[in-house]
Amino acid sequence: MIYRSFPALVDRLPLPASLPAQRAAAAAVVATQAGIAVTGAVVRVTASGLGCPTWPQCFPGSFTPTGVSEVPVVHQAVEFTNRMLTGLIVVCAALVVLVVTRARRRREVAAYAWLMPAGTVLQAVIGGITVRTGLLWWTVAIHLLASMLMVWLAVQLYAKIGEPDDGVVSARVPAPLRLLTAVGAVALTATLVAGTMVTGAGPHAGDKDNLETVPRLALPIVALVHAHAQFVVGYLALLIGLLCGLYAVHAARPVLARGWAVLGVALAQGLVGVVQYFTHVPAALVAVHVAGAALCTVATAALWASQHTRVRPDSARPSERV
């Protein structure tokens, strides 16, 4: 009953349902989901992780920063701003559900749209656990990895919105190359996991007053950095092999363009990592590195989506239909 009445309720709202409006809403979700990862890194490197020491309130009895001597004002401001971005994420996630519902898009699009608010709620819970456990390194790691998963799903949503609902599924690349792309995505995931472990053992705990009381990852950071670097090398090798394969099968130009975009972003991210290592992990580069991780996720997700898409029945070659 609720499922049937929801579209009728949405129809009463003054919302556009055009394709540009749907794409804009989906793009906003991608941007905000990636942005919260970057602002989270800023919170960590500025030691503002406990600028708001409670959750969901900032301080006991107050949802906003208060003038207390125990917590510097700048730390309160940084952490509170990060929390406010969560509110923007909620708005964007709700908006994409509304415009997709109003446009009566196919079930696949609706499912991806509903994952946005559901994932946002999950992220809020993880954020609360992170604060209440005093920034335990593995809770911070899960928080970042969940953000990257949401970025991936948001990119898939954006791609699905651009496909015609009455289209046929078209495979733009052979199955082995799509499998190779999936392996590359797994390598990216391993790289991200290793990166969070480097952070867990590194100098940026998120709150300088907590370094002695909150357990950090007790592994040699140099060994973790080298492991992280090896995953990056593997990821790059897979990308190069994939590009060679795409050229060998004369893949469509959009697929090739996305392949080059992934490789370019990954190389730039690797360069940032090298500079970080030899400059002893300056705070500013940590935020840049997290932004690069989000861009790698966006680019890889877009490459994946471009290889298996819906097209108009009259534009798909018989050999591409699945």
Kinemage of the C-alpha trace (Angstrom):
@kinemage 1
@onewidth
@group {chain A} dominant
@subgroup {mainchain}
@vectorlist {calphas} color= white
{ca met a 1} P 0.000 0.000 0.000
{ca ile a 2} L 2.778 2.430 0.939
{ca tyr a 3} L 4.740 1.414 -2.169
{ca arg a 4} L 1.744 2.248 -4.379
{ca ser a 5} L 0.875 5.529 -2.680
{ca phe a 6} L 4.450 6.882 -2.667
{ca pro a 7} L 4.565 7.696 -6.430
{ca ala a 8} L 1.205 9.453 -6.169
{ca leu a 9} L 2.544 11.547 -3.295
{ca val a 10} L 5.709 12.383 -5.230
{ca asp a 11} L 3.615 13.531 -8.192
{ca arg a 12} L 2.237 16.337 -6.027
{ca leu a 13} L 5.697 17.773 -5.414
{ca pro a 14} L 6.979 20.582 -7.673
{ca leu a 15} L 9.881 18.528 -8.980
{ca pro a 16} L 11.200 18.189 -12.544
{ca ala a 17} L 11.358 14.691 -13.976
{ca ser a 18} L 13.369 15.367 -17.103
{ca leu a 19} L 16.466 13.352 -17.937
{ca pro a 20} L 18.782 16.359 -17.289
{ca ala a 21} L 17.206 16.771 -13.846
{ca gln a 22} L 17.731 13.093 -13.049
{ca arg a 23} L 21.357 13.267 -14.185
{ca ala a 24} L 21.960 16.413 -12.155
{ca ala a 25} L 20.566 14.759 -9.027
{ca ala a 26} L 22.712 11.663 -9.599
{ca ala a 27} L 25.812 13.784 -10.237
{ca ala a 28} L 25.166 15.619 -6.962
{ca val a 29} L 25.059 12.275 -5.161
{ca val a 30} L 28.403 11.258 -6.688
{ca ala a 31} L 29.975 14.599 -5.732
{ca thr a 32} L 28.696 14.599 -2.143
{ca gln a 33} L 29.584 10.966 -1.506
{ca ala a 34} L 33.118 11.582 -2.740
{ca gly a 35} L 33.293 14.914 -0.938
{ca ile a 36} L 32.507 13.454 2.478
{ca ala a 37} L 35.551 11.187 2.150
{ca val a 38} L 37.774 14.203 1.474
{ca thr a 39} L 36.350 16.278 4.324
{ca gly a 40} L 36.756 13.236 6.564
{ca ala a 41} L 40.442 13.213 5.666
{ca val a 42} L 40.654 16.919 6.512
{ca val a 43} L 39.121 16.149 9.895
{ca arg a 44} L 41.749 13.484 10.493
{ca val a 45} L 44.843 15.434 9.441
{ca thr a 46} L 43.777 18.515 11.416
{ca ala a 47} L 43.338 16.324 14.533
{ca ser a 48} L 39.667 17.368 14.680
{ca gly a 49} L 38.211 13.877 14.889
{ca leu a 50} L 36.834 14.538 18.368
{ca gly a 51} L 36.027 18.198 17.780
{ca cys a 52} L 32.491 17.023 18.480
{ca pro a 53} L 33.115 14.336 21.129
{ca thr a 54} L 29.576 12.901 21.141
{ca trp a 55} L 27.146 11.631 18.513
{ca pro a 56} L 24.585 12.470 17.196
{ca gln a 57} L 24.997 15.596 19.334
{ca cys a 58} L 28.179 17.645 19.078
{ca phe a 59} L 28.385 18.105 22.848
{ca pro a 60} L 26.085 16.703 25.533
{ca gly a 61} L 22.906 18.727 25.297
{ca ser a 62} L 23.893 20.572 22.104
{ca phe a 63} L 23.909 19.627 18.418
{ca thr a 64} L 26.165 22.591 17.632
{ca pro a 65} L 29.681 23.538 18.840
{ca thr a 66} L 29.889 25.273 22.201
{ca gly a 67} L 32.569 27.354 23.864
{ca val a 68} L 34.472 24.807 25.924
{ca ser a 69} L 38.130 25.146 26.752
{ca glu a 70} L 38.824 21.416 26.440
{ca val a 71} L 38.252 21.405 22.658
{ca pro a 72} L 39.750 24.144 20.455
{ca val a 73} L 37.235 26.111 18.424
{ca val a 74} L 38.939 25.262 15.123
{ca his a 75} L 38.603 21.529 15.804
{ca gln a 76} L 34.938 21.962 16.644
{ca ala a 77} L 34.380 23.926 13.424
{ca val a 78} L 36.125 21.362 11.209
{ca glu a 79} L 34.295 18.363 12.642
{ca phe a 80} L 30.923 20.158 12.704
{ca thr a 81} L 31.340 21.209 9.056
{ca asn a 82} L 32.026 17.597 8.134
{ca arg a 83} L 28.845 16.565 9.903
{ca met a 84} L 26.866 19.243 8.103
{ca leu a 85} L 27.984 17.806 4.761
{ca thr a 86} L 26.182 14.646 5.835
{ca gly a 87} L 23.002 16.702 5.814
{ca leu a 88} L 23.690 17.718 2.212
{ca ile a 89} L 24.266 14.059 1.317
{ca val a 90} L 20.868 13.194 2.803
{ca val a 91} L 19.196 15.925 0.729
{ca cys a 92} L 20.865 14.755 -2.493
{ca ala a 93} L 20.058 11.100 -1.784
{ca ala a 94} L 16.412 11.922 -1.110
{ca leu a 95} L 16.223 14.141 -4.187
{ca val a 96} L 17.471 11.457 -6.561
{ca val a 97} L 14.854 9.027 -5.207
{ca leu a 98} L 12.121 11.599 -5.747
{ca val a 99} L 13.045 12.555 -9.317
{ca val a 100} L 13.549 8.918 -10.368
{ca thr a 101} L 10.193 7.989 -8.839
{ca arg a 102} L 8.440 10.899 -10.511
{ca ala a 103} L 9.934 9.883 -13.867
{ca arg a 104} L 8.718 6.273 -13.326
{ca arg a 105} L 12.091 4.814 -14.225
{ca arg a 106} L 12.612 1.065 -14.453
{ca arg a 107} L 13.119 -1.056 -11.337
{ca glu a 108} L 16.905 -1.234 -11.769
{ca val a 109} L 17.233 2.553 -11.646
{ca ala a 110} L 14.848 2.802 -8.702
{ca ala a 111} L 16.819 0.159 -6.795
{ca tyr a 112} L 20.099 2.046 -7.241
{ca ala a 113} L 18.371 5.292 -6.250
{ca trp a 114} L 17.034 3.795 -2.999
{ca leu a 115} L 20.510 2.513 -2.163
{ca met a 116} L 21.648 6.121 -1.786
{ca pro a 117} L 19.581 7.041 1.315
{ca ala a 118} L 20.014 3.516 2.700
{ca gly a 119} L 23.788 3.781 2.372
{ca thr a 120} L 23.755 7.255 3.899
{ca val a 121} L 21.990 5.928 7.000
{ca leu a 122} L 24.570 3.149 7.250
{ca gln a 123} L 27.376 5.689 6.948
{ca ala a 124} L 25.858 7.787 9.730
{ca val a 125} L 25.791 4.730 11.991
{ca ile a 126} L 29.427 3.919 11.163
{ca gly a 127} L 30.348 7.544 11.862
{ca gly a 128} L 28.651 7.372 15.234
{ca ile a 129} L 30.534 4.197 16.114
{ca thr a 130} L 33.793 5.858 15.043
{ca val a 131} L 33.242 8.781 17.385
{ca arg a 132} L 31.979 6.706 20.311
{ca thr a 133} L 34.973 4.359 20.101
{ca gly a 134} L 37.381 7.298 20.153
{ca leu a 135} L 38.528 6.955 16.519
{ca leu a 136} L 39.682 3.345 16.595
{ca trp a 137} L 41.729 2.888 13.430
{ca trp a 138} L 39.604 0.065 11.999
{ca thr a 139} L 36.368 2.043 12.424
{ca val a 140} L 37.945 4.927 10.508
{ca ala a 141} L 39.026 2.455 7.822
{ca ile a 142} L 35.520 1.007 7.482
{ca his a 143} L 34.128 4.540 7.281
{ca leu a 144} L 36.346 5.382 4.294
{ca leu a 145} L 35.785 2.060 2.532
{ca ala a 146} L 32.018 2.456 2.907
{ca ser a 147} L 32.314 5.906 1.329
{ca met a 148} L 34.171 4.429 -1.651
{ca leu a 149} L 31.458 1.770 -2.033
{ca met a 150} L 28.810 4.491 -2.053
{ca val a 151} L 30.787 6.405 -4.685
{ca trp a 152} L 30.885 3.268 -6.867
{ca leu a 153} L 27.128 2.726 -6.514
{ca ala a 154} L 26.406 6.403 -7.190
{ca val a 155} L 28.372 6.230 -10.465
{ca gln a 156} L 26.403 3.133 -11.470
{ca leu a 157} L 23.192 5.044 -10.734
{ca tyr a 158} L 24.329 7.946 -12.916
{ca ala a 159} L 25.118 5.544 -15.769
{ca lys a 160} L 21.816 3.657 -15.420
{ca ile a 161} L 19.838 6.885 -15.502
{ca gly a 162} L 21.345 7.721 -18.901
{ca glu a 163} L 20.167 4.428 -20.402
{ca pro a 164} L 16.744 4.060 -22.065
{ca asp a 165} L 14.267 2.032 -20.024
{ca asp a 166} L 13.004 0.270 -23.140
{ca gly a 167} L 16.499 -0.474 -24.447
{ca val a 168} L 18.246 -3.788 -24.914
{ca val a 169} L 21.350 -4.776 -23.004
{ca ser a 170} L 24.458 -4.381 -25.144
{ca ala a 171} L 27.912 -5.775 -24.366
{ca arg a 172} L 30.473 -3.327 -25.738
{ca val a 173} L 33.485 -5.507 -24.924
{ca pro a 174} L 34.045 -9.280 -24.875
{ca ala a 175} L 33.406 -11.118 -21.610
{ca pro a 176} L 37.127 -11.780 -20.880
{ca leu a 177} L 37.891 -8.026 -20.944
{ca arg a 178} L 34.934 -7.315 -18.704
{ca leu a 179} L 36.279 -9.954 -16.337
{ca leu a 180} L 39.668 -8.237 -16.469
{ca thr a 181} L 37.959 -4.955 -15.548
{ca ala a 182} L 36.346 -6.686 -12.568
{ca val a 183} L 39.754 -8.015 -11.488
{ca gly a 184} L 41.053 -4.448 -11.733
{ca ala a 185} L 38.218 -3.307 -9.472
{ca val a 186} L 39.224 -5.994 -6.967
{ca ala a 187} L 42.824 -4.774 -7.147
{ca leu a 188} L 41.600 -1.236 -6.506
{ca thr a 189} L 39.662 -2.468 -3.486
{ca ala a 190} L 42.761 -4.208 -2.129
{ca thr a 191} L 44.731 -1.003 -2.696
{ca leu a 192} L 42.158 0.992 -0.745
{ca val a 193} L 42.158 -1.515 2.120
{ca ala a 194} L 45.956 -1.441 2.284
{ca gly a 195} L 45.843 2.356 2.223
{ca thr a 196} L 43.522 2.454 5.248
{ca met a 197} L 45.950 0.171 7.080
{ca val a 198} L 48.804 2.566 6.312
{ca thr a 199} L 46.685 5.346 7.776
{ca gly a 200} L 45.870 3.185 10.806
{ca ala a 201} L 49.576 2.838 11.566
{ca gly a 202} L 50.547 6.347 10.443
{ca pro a 203} L 50.946 9.684 12.175
{ca his a 204} L 47.462 11.082 11.468
{ca ala a 205} L 45.227 9.470 14.069
{ca gly a 206} L 42.534 12.126 13.919
{ca asp a 207} L 42.996 13.431 17.447
{ca lys a 208} L 46.440 14.165 18.860
{ca asp a 209} L 45.231 13.847 22.465
{ca asn a 210} L 44.072 10.298 21.781
{ca leu a 211} L 47.294 8.849 20.410
{ca glu a 212} L 48.278 7.233 23.713
{ca thr a 213} L 44.823 5.951 24.694
{ca val a 214} L 43.382 4.646 21.413
{ca pro a 215} L 45.075 1.521 19.990
{ca arg a 216} L 46.674 2.070 16.592
{ca leu a 217} L 47.503 -0.614 14.060
{ca ala a 218} L 50.622 -2.207 15.550
{ca leu a 219} L 52.378 -3.112 12.300
{ca pro a 220} L 55.523 -1.599 10.740
{ca ile a 221} L 54.326 1.289 8.625
{ca val a 222} L 57.144 0.891 6.085
{ca ala a 223} L 56.059 -2.697 5.399
{ca leu a 224} L 52.448 -1.548 5.019
{ca val a 225} L 53.484 1.230 2.632
{ca his a 226} L 55.369 -1.245 0.463
{ca ala a 227} L 52.401 -3.623 0.439
{ca his a 228} L 50.130 -0.738 -0.546
{ca ala a 229} L 52.551 0.202 -3.320
{ca gln a 230} L 52.582 -3.363 -4.665
{ca phe a 231} L 48.811 -3.338 -4.959
{ca val a 232} L 49.068 -0.055 -6.862
{ca val a 233} L 51.589 -1.602 -9.258
{ca gly a 234} L 49.279 -4.569 -9.789
{ca tyr a 235} L 46.330 -2.252 -10.410
{ca leu a 236} L 48.317 -0.263 -12.987
{ca ala a 237} L 49.506 -3.437 -14.718
{ca leu a 238} L 45.923 -4.653 -15.035
{ca leu a 239} L 44.852 -1.294 -16.457
{ca ile a 240} L 47.592 -1.340 -19.076
{ca gly a 241} L 46.700 -4.897 -20.058
{ca leu a 242} L 43.030 -3.938 -20.259
{ca leu a 243} L 43.768 -0.968 -22.506
{ca cys a 244} L 45.798 -3.162 -24.841
{ca gly a 245} L 42.906 -5.600 -24.987
{ca leu a 246} L 40.377 -2.850 -25.685
{ca tyr a 247} L 42.439 -1.607 -28.614
{ca ala a 248} L 42.868 -5.162 -29.892
{ca val a 249} L 39.089 -5.682 -30.124
{ca his a 250} L 38.450 -2.153 -31.458
{ca ala a 251} L 36.303 -1.200 -28.472
{ca ala a 252} L 33.919 1.728 -28.720
{ca arg a 253} L 35.429 5.176 -28.276
{ca pro a 254} L 33.593 5.922 -24.969
{ca val a 255} L 35.045 2.752 -23.449
{ca leu a 256} L 38.562 3.625 -24.595
{ca ala a 257} L 38.232 7.163 -23.282
{ca arg a 258} L 37.215 5.892 -19.868
{ca gly a 259} L 40.080 3.404 -19.901
{ca trp a 260} L 42.596 6.182 -20.491
{ca ala a 261} L 40.922 8.289 -17.803
{ca val a 262} L 41.342 5.502 -15.246
{ca leu a 263} L 44.998 5.042 -16.145
{ca gly a 264} L 45.687 8.784 -15.972
{ca val a 265} L 44.046 9.201 -12.585
{ca ala a 266} L 45.794 6.106 -11.228
{ca leu a 267} L 49.221 7.336 -12.372
{ca ala a 268} L 48.599 10.745 -10.789
{ca gln a 269} L 47.506 9.037 -7.571
{ca gly a 270} L 50.658 6.935 -7.565
{ca leu a 271} L 52.771 10.065 -7.971
{ca val a 272} L 51.045 11.680 -4.994
{ca gly a 273} L 51.773 8.571 -2.943
{ca val a 274} L 55.468 8.658 -3.849
{ca val a 275} L 55.707 12.326 -2.879
{ca gln a 276} L 53.940 11.559 0.397
{ca tyr a 277} L 56.444 8.847 1.237
{ca phe a 278} L 59.528 10.960 0.626
{ca thr a 279} L 58.099 14.064 2.350
{ca his a 280} L 57.010 12.148 5.488
{ca val a 281} L 53.253 12.301 4.888
{ca pro a 282} L 52.399 16.016 5.040
{ca ala a 283} L 48.823 16.655 6.129
{ca ala a 284} L 47.743 18.460 2.960
{ca leu a 285} L 48.748 15.555 0.727
{ca val a 286} L 46.681 13.132 2.795
{ca ala a 287} L 43.517 14.978 1.763
{ca val a 288} L 44.745 15.095 -1.849
{ca his a 289} L 45.436 11.358 -1.741
{ca val a 290} L 41.932 10.591 -0.463
{ca ala a 291} L 40.480 12.785 -3.215
{ca gly a 292} L 42.579 10.789 -5.689
{ca ala a 293} L 41.218 7.543 -4.268
{ca ala a 294} L 37.688 8.814 -4.819
{ca leu a 295} L 38.551 9.818 -8.401
{ca cys a 296} L 40.056 6.377 -9.079
{ca thr a 297} L 36.857 4.809 -7.798
{ca val a 298} L 34.706 7.090 -9.953
{ca ala a 299} L 36.792 6.440 -13.066
{ca thr a 300} L 36.902 2.654 -12.584
{ca ala a 301} L 33.168 2.533 -11.895
{ca ala a 302} L 32.473 4.567 -15.050
{ca leu a 303} L 34.675 2.230 -17.102
{ca trp a 304} L 32.797 -0.773 -15.723
{ca ala a 305} L 29.412 0.777 -16.476
{ca ser a 306} L 30.401 1.704 -20.040
{ca gln a 307} L 31.170 -1.904 -20.999
{ca his a 308} L 27.691 -3.336 -20.454
{ca thr a 309} L 24.881 -0.891 -21.096
{ca arg a 310} L 21.371 -0.463 -22.473
{ca val a 311} L 20.878 1.024 -25.916
{ca arg a 312} L 17.977 1.623 -28.279
{ca pro a 313} L 16.990 -1.612 -30.024
{ca asp a 314} L 17.720 -0.138 -33.440
{ca ser a 315} L 21.265 0.931 -32.453
{ca ala a 316} L 22.570 -2.358 -31.065
{ca arg a 317} L 24.352 -4.794 -33.335
{ca pro a 318} L 23.021 -8.361 -33.093
{ca ser a 319} L 26.393 -9.620 -31.851
{ca glu a 320} L 26.266 -7.162 -28.923
{ca arg a 321} L 22.829 -8.078 -27.617
{ca val a 322} L 22.717 -10.222 -24.487
